[in-house]
Amino acid sequence: TSQSDAISYVIRQRQSKQTESQPAADLTKGVFRLKSLGQLIARTSGVSAIPPVIASTRTASDNLYIDAQIPSSVLSPGAYVLVLTNQTTRDSAVLPFNIVWNDMPQSYRSMRVALDYMQYILSESEYDALRDGTDREARLNVETWWKKSDPTPQTAYNEKMVEFFRRCDYAKTTFSNFGTMDGVKTERGKIHVLFGFPTTITNAEDGKARTEVWRYENKVKQQFTFEISTNGVFKLAKVENI
């Protein structure tokens, strides 16, 4: 092999938990350089292409080592393989790796739960379309839907989507009550999921009724008054523009 030899690469998603066997390969002869020939064959987000892998070579004990930086910022969580191929000899090596989202919101781990909570922001037709297909297809549909409002579309991490599902996580446990174990399904939970934390929360009691007032002085510009029943259930009683 000569200095002009190149190694092409492709990153694709593994279809099972089994590790693919690595074929016999000879990638250690000569000095190789990576060319930008990769493409994402199977993906879980709307990413249509990945940037060139940043790579360098080094030798030790007569072996050639290729140090490649995986473009993890544009890959959604999942199991992938990096396939390196010597363009001259056609030898190849399969290198499995995983992209892990350690602090993924609990409400986003199940597409059934995620889509259930997204009914607050979806039309009926959107909801039906997004949940169509397998769980993998539904996840791709959901990620594609959120991509439209992604503040950083050049990365796989969608801050707006994450904020929505973190609100769901908070509402689920914080606003549950005796009648509704899932706090997202309560009226306070719905307001929190849609608008986040209020600017102020005021509690009052006039002898006849107890109330809790959520005031949003940000772009929401609304005030929500909840009446509290004797068994601790919060009922939305009034919505006012401020």
C-alpha positions, 0 to 999 in steps of 0.5 A: 500500500502507498501513502495515497491509499485512503480509508473510507468509513460509514456509520450505521445503526445496529439492528440487534444487540448482538455484536457483529463479528469483525471480518479478517482485516489488514488496515495496518499496512502503510499510512492511511488517511480518511476521506469524507465518504461516510453517510448515515445509512440508518438513523433515529433522527432527522440528520441527513448527513454527518461531517467528516470523521476527525482522524489521525494516525500513529504507529507503535510496535510496527502497527498503525493506529487510526484515532477517529473522533466519532461525531456524537453530537449529530447522532441520536442515542443508540447502537452503531457500528463504524466500518473502516474500509481500505479502498485499495485492498478492500479490507475492512474492520467493524467497530461497534460503539454506543451513543448514550443519553445518561440523563434522558427524561423518564417520560421520553424513554417510552414512546407510548408515554411520550406521545400520551403527554404530547397530546397537549401540544398535538392536533388529533391528526398529528397524534395519529400520524406520530404514533403510527408504526413500530416503537422505533418508527414512532421515535423517529416520527417524534424526533422529526416533529420536534426538529421543526422547533429545534433551537440548535438543528445542527446537533441531535440534542433538541433543547426545546424537546428536552425542556418539554419532557423534563416538565412532564417528569416534574409534573408527574410526581409533584402534582399527583393527588388522591384522584389522579396518580399521574400529575401530568394529567392534573390541571396544574400539571397541564399548565406546568407542562405547557408554560413551565414554572410561574413567576409567582405562586400565591395561596389564599383562603377567605373562609369559603374557599382556598385558592392558588394563583400562578402568575406568569409575567413572561411572554405567557402574560397570563394568570391561572387561579386554582380552587382547592377542594377539601380533598386537596384537588386543584381545579382551574377556576379562572384564566386572566390575561395580565 
